[in-house]
Amino acid sequence: MTVSMLPQPTTLNPPPGANPWRLVRRLWRSRKALSGITQWLIDWGMPVVAVLALAWTLAARAETPLDVYQTVTLMESPERKWLWLLSLVGWLLVPAIIGGVAGEVIANRIKNVKSLPTGKMYQRRTLGQRIRFPYLIDDLTRYVHADPTTAVGAGRQEFVDVFVRVAHNNNWRLALNHWEIAVRDAMCTEEYAQLDRHECLRAAQSFTRIHLRAPAVMYGRCRVCNAR
Protein backbone atom coordinates (compact mmCIF):
# COMPACT_ATOMS: atom_id res chain seq x y z
CA MET A 1 0.00 0.00 0.00
CA THR A 2 1.37 3.40 -0.99
CA VAL A 3 1.51 6.28 1.41
CA SER A 4 -0.54 9.27 0.33
CA MET A 5 1.66 12.31 -0.41
CA LEU A 6 -1.22 14.79 -0.70
CA PRO A 7 -1.37 17.44 2.01
CA GLN A 8 -4.12 16.56 4.42
CA PRO A 9 -6.69 19.19 5.43
CA THR A 10 -6.40 20.30 9.03
CA THR A 11 -10.16 20.46 9.62
CA LEU A 12 -13.12 18.38 8.49
CA ASN A 13 -15.39 20.15 6.04
CA PRO A 14 -19.08 20.42 6.99
CA PRO A 15 -21.12 17.49 5.65
CA PRO A 16 -23.32 18.01 2.59
CA GLY A 17 -27.05 18.51 2.93
CA ALA A 18 -29.74 15.91 2.39
CA ASN A 19 -29.88 14.36 -1.05
CA PRO A 20 -32.76 12.12 -2.27
CA TRP A 21 -30.39 10.22 -4.59
CA ARG A 22 -28.11 9.30 -1.68
CA LEU A 23 -31.13 8.04 0.27
CA VAL A 24 -32.23 5.84 -2.64
CA ARG A 25 -28.67 4.56 -3.04
CA ARG A 26 -28.42 3.67 0.67
CA LEU A 27 -31.81 1.98 0.51
CA TRP A 28 -30.77 -0.14 -2.47
CA ARG A 29 -27.43 -1.16 -0.96
CA SER A 30 -29.03 -1.92 2.43
CA ARG A 31 -31.00 -4.75 0.82
CA LYS A 32 -27.91 -6.95 1.24
CA ALA A 33 -28.84 -7.31 4.92
CA LEU A 34 -32.00 -9.19 3.94
CA SER A 35 -32.31 -12.96 3.86
CA GLY A 36 -31.82 -14.93 0.67
CA ILE A 37 -35.43 -15.28 -0.45
CA THR A 38 -36.31 -11.63 0.27
CA GLN A 39 -33.21 -10.38 -1.50
CA TRP A 40 -33.88 -12.70 -4.45
CA LEU A 41 -37.38 -11.28 -4.82
CA ILE A 42 -36.02 -7.73 -4.87
CA ASP A 43 -33.14 -8.45 -7.26
CA TRP A 44 -35.02 -10.70 -9.68
CA GLY A 45 -38.70 -10.81 -8.75
CA MET A 46 -39.32 -7.09 -9.17
CA PRO A 47 -37.79 -6.88 -12.69
CA VAL A 48 -39.76 -9.97 -13.72
CA VAL A 49 -43.01 -8.48 -12.41
CA ALA A 50 -42.23 -5.20 -14.22
CA VAL A 51 -41.72 -7.04 -17.55
CA LEU A 52 -44.90 -9.05 -17.03
CA ALA A 53 -46.89 -5.91 -16.15
CA LEU A 54 -45.61 -4.11 -19.26
CA ALA A 55 -46.50 -7.02 -21.54
CA TRP A 56 -49.91 -7.36 -19.85
CA THR A 57 -50.63 -3.63 -20.34
CA LEU A 58 -49.67 -3.69 -24.02
CA ALA A 59 -51.81 -6.75 -24.64
CA ALA A 60 -54.80 -5.44 -22.64
CA ARG A 61 -54.94 -2.31 -24.81
CA ALA A 62 -55.67 -4.44 -27.87
CA GLU A 63 -57.49 -7.44 -26.41
CA THR A 64 -60.14 -8.19 -23.80
CA PRO A 65 -59.05 -8.86 -20.19
CA LEU A 66 -60.30 -12.45 -20.52
CA ASP A 67 -58.11 -13.09 -23.57
CA VAL A 68 -55.10 -11.68 -21.76
CA TYR A 69 -55.70 -13.80 -18.67
CA GLN A 70 -56.23 -17.01 -20.62
CA THR A 71 -53.10 -16.38 -22.66
CA VAL A 72 -50.77 -15.62 -19.78
CA THR A 73 -52.00 -18.69 -17.88
CA LEU A 74 -51.55 -20.79 -21.07
CA MET A 75 -55.23 -21.76 -21.10
CA GLU A 76 -55.68 -20.58 -24.69
CA SER A 77 -53.32 -20.31 -27.65
CA PRO A 78 -52.43 -16.76 -28.71
CA GLU A 79 -53.86 -15.38 -31.93
CA ARG A 80 -52.43 -11.88 -32.28
CA LYS A 81 -48.97 -10.36 -31.90
CA TRP A 82 -49.42 -8.87 -28.43
CA LEU A 83 -50.90 -12.11 -27.17
CA TRP A 84 -47.95 -14.01 -28.62
CA LEU A 85 -45.59 -11.74 -26.68
CA LEU A 86 -47.59 -12.18 -23.48
CA SER A 87 -47.74 -15.93 -24.00
CA LEU A 88 -43.96 -16.06 -24.36
CA VAL A 89 -43.48 -13.95 -21.22
CA GLY A 90 -45.91 -16.10 -19.26
CA TRP A 91 -44.34 -19.32 -20.49
CA LEU A 92 -40.82 -18.21 -19.60
CA LEU A 93 -41.13 -15.92 -16.59
CA VAL A 94 -44.07 -17.19 -14.54
CA PRO A 95 -42.67 -20.71 -14.05
CA ALA A 96 -39.20 -19.20 -13.54
CA ILE A 97 -40.26 -16.96 -10.68
CA ILE A 98 -42.35 -19.67 -9.02
CA GLY A 99 -39.57 -22.23 -9.39
CA GLY A 100 -36.96 -19.73 -8.24
CA VAL A 101 -38.86 -18.91 -5.05
CA ALA A 102 -39.53 -22.57 -4.29
CA GLY A 103 -35.92 -23.55 -4.99
CA GLU A 104 -34.54 -20.73 -2.85
CA VAL A 105 -36.78 -21.61 0.09
CA ILE A 106 -35.94 -25.32 -0.08
CA ALA A 107 -32.21 -24.69 -0.54
CA ASN A 108 -32.11 -22.29 2.42
CA ARG A 109 -34.01 -24.67 4.68
CA ILE A 110 -31.68 -27.55 3.80
CA LYS A 111 -28.60 -25.38 4.26
CA ASN A 112 -29.71 -23.90 7.58
CA VAL A 113 -31.14 -27.02 9.17
CA LYS A 114 -28.01 -27.48 11.30
CA SER A 115 -26.20 -24.19 11.07
CA LEU A 116 -27.40 -22.32 14.14
CA PRO A 117 -24.66 -19.97 15.39
CA THR A 118 -23.71 -20.51 19.02
CA GLY A 119 -24.53 -16.89 19.76
CA LYS A 120 -28.17 -17.54 18.74
CA MET A 121 -28.72 -20.48 21.09
CA TYR A 122 -31.82 -20.27 23.33
CA GLN A 123 -32.88 -16.96 21.83
CA ARG A 124 -36.46 -16.27 20.87
CA ARG A 125 -37.51 -13.59 18.42
CA THR A 126 -40.73 -11.71 19.09
CA LEU A 127 -43.32 -10.97 16.42
CA GLY A 128 -42.25 -7.32 16.44
CA GLN A 129 -38.66 -8.33 15.71
CA ARG A 130 -39.76 -10.56 12.85
CA ILE A 131 -41.93 -8.01 11.03
CA ARG A 132 -39.87 -4.89 11.77
CA PHE A 133 -38.55 -3.20 8.65
CA PRO A 134 -34.77 -3.40 8.14
CA TYR A 135 -32.58 -0.45 8.93
CA LEU A 136 -30.58 1.52 6.38
CA ILE A 137 -26.81 1.78 6.18
CA ASP A 138 -25.77 4.64 8.46
CA ASP A 139 -25.53 8.09 6.93
CA LEU A 140 -21.97 9.20 7.74
CA THR A 141 -23.03 12.85 7.77
CA ARG A 142 -24.88 12.15 11.04
CA TYR A 143 -21.70 10.89 12.69
CA VAL A 144 -20.42 14.47 12.70
CA HIS A 145 -23.17 15.44 15.15
CA ALA A 146 -22.80 12.37 17.41
CA ASP A 147 -22.59 12.98 21.16
CA PRO A 148 -18.85 13.26 21.94
CA THR A 149 -19.44 12.61 25.67
CA THR A 150 -20.25 8.95 24.99
CA ALA A 151 -17.80 6.32 23.82
CA VAL A 152 -19.94 5.47 20.80
CA GLY A 153 -20.38 9.09 19.76
CA ALA A 154 -16.70 9.95 20.20
CA GLY A 155 -15.69 6.87 18.22
CA ARG A 156 -18.02 7.78 15.36
CA GLN A 157 -16.76 11.34 15.23
CA GLU A 158 -13.17 10.11 15.16
CA PHE A 159 -13.97 7.61 12.40
CA VAL A 160 -15.69 10.10 10.13
CA ASP A 161 -12.81 12.54 10.64
CA VAL A 162 -10.07 10.12 9.56
CA PHE A 163 -12.17 8.50 6.84
CA VAL A 164 -13.41 11.69 5.20
CA ARG A 165 -10.72 14.28 6.02
CA VAL A 166 -7.63 12.05 5.93
CA ALA A 167 -8.46 9.14 3.60
CA HIS A 168 -10.57 11.15 1.12
CA ASN A 169 -9.13 14.64 1.47
CA ASN A 170 -12.53 16.05 2.55
CA ASN A 171 -14.26 14.59 -0.50
CA TRP A 172 -17.60 13.81 1.15
CA ARG A 173 -19.22 12.49 -2.02
CA LEU A 174 -16.53 9.87 -2.56
CA ALA A 175 -16.30 8.97 1.13
CA LEU A 176 -20.05 8.39 1.46
CA ASN A 177 -20.06 6.19 -1.64
CA HIS A 178 -17.10 4.11 -0.47
CA TRP A 179 -18.53 3.69 3.03
CA GLU A 180 -21.78 2.29 1.61
CA ILE A 181 -19.90 -0.01 -0.78
CA ALA A 182 -17.76 -1.38 2.06
CA VAL A 183 -20.78 -2.09 4.27
CA ARG A 184 -22.71 -3.65 1.39
CA ASP A 185 -19.85 -6.01 0.52
CA ALA A 186 -19.31 -6.93 4.18
CA MET A 187 -22.96 -8.00 4.45
CA CYS A 188 -22.45 -10.35 1.49
CA THR A 189 -19.77 -12.41 3.26
CA GLU A 190 -20.35 -15.84 4.81
CA GLU A 191 -19.59 -14.50 8.27
CA TYR A 192 -22.94 -12.70 8.46
CA ALA A 193 -25.04 -15.15 6.44
CA GLN A 194 -26.79 -16.62 9.51
CA LEU A 195 -27.67 -13.30 11.13
CA ASP A 196 -31.06 -11.67 10.77
CA ARG A 197 -31.35 -8.43 8.81
CA HIS A 198 -30.87 -6.12 11.80
CA GLU A 199 -27.94 -8.00 13.34
CA CYS A 200 -26.33 -8.41 9.92
CA LEU A 201 -26.32 -4.68 9.25
CA ARG A 202 -25.18 -3.80 12.77
CA ALA A 203 -22.32 -6.30 12.74
CA ALA A 204 -21.24 -5.40 9.20
CA GLN A 205 -21.09 -1.69 10.02
CA SER A 206 -19.07 -2.31 13.18
CA PHE A 207 -16.61 -4.46 11.21
CA THR A 208 -16.41 -1.91 8.40
CA ARG A 209 -15.57 0.96 10.74
CA ILE A 210 -12.65 -1.04 12.14
CA HIS A 211 -11.61 -2.30 8.70
CA LEU A 212 -11.57 1.16 7.12
CA ARG A 213 -10.15 3.08 10.04
CA ALA A 214 -6.79 1.30 10.28
CA PRO A 215 -5.43 2.14 6.79
CA ALA A 216 -6.85 5.65 7.07
CA VAL A 217 -4.94 6.28 10.31
CA MET A 218 -1.71 4.51 9.33
CA TYR A 219 -1.42 5.39 5.64
CA GLY A 220 -4.04 8.06 4.96
CA ARG A 221 -5.67 5.73 2.47
CA CYS A 222 -9.04 4.06 1.85
CA ARG A 223 -9.28 0.33 1.15
CA VAL A 224 -12.05 0.87 -1.38
CA CYS A 225 -9.94 3.49 -3.21
CA ASN A 226 -7.05 1.03 -3.39
CA ALA A 227 -9.27 -1.78 -4.69
CA ARG A 228 -10.79 0.44 -7.37
Secondary structure, 3 states (H helix, E strand, C coil): CCCCCCCCCCCCCCCCCCCHHHHHHHHHHHHHHCCHHHHHHHHHHHHHHHHHHHHHHHHHHHCCHHHHHHHHCCCCCCCCHHHHHHHHHHHHHHHHHHHHHHHHHHHHHHHHCCCCCHHHCCCCCCHHHHHCCCCCCCCHHHHHHCCCCCHHHHHHHHHHHHHHHHCCCCCHHHHHHHHHHHHHHHHCCHHHCCCCHHHHHHHHHHHHHHHHHHHHHHHCCCHHHHHC
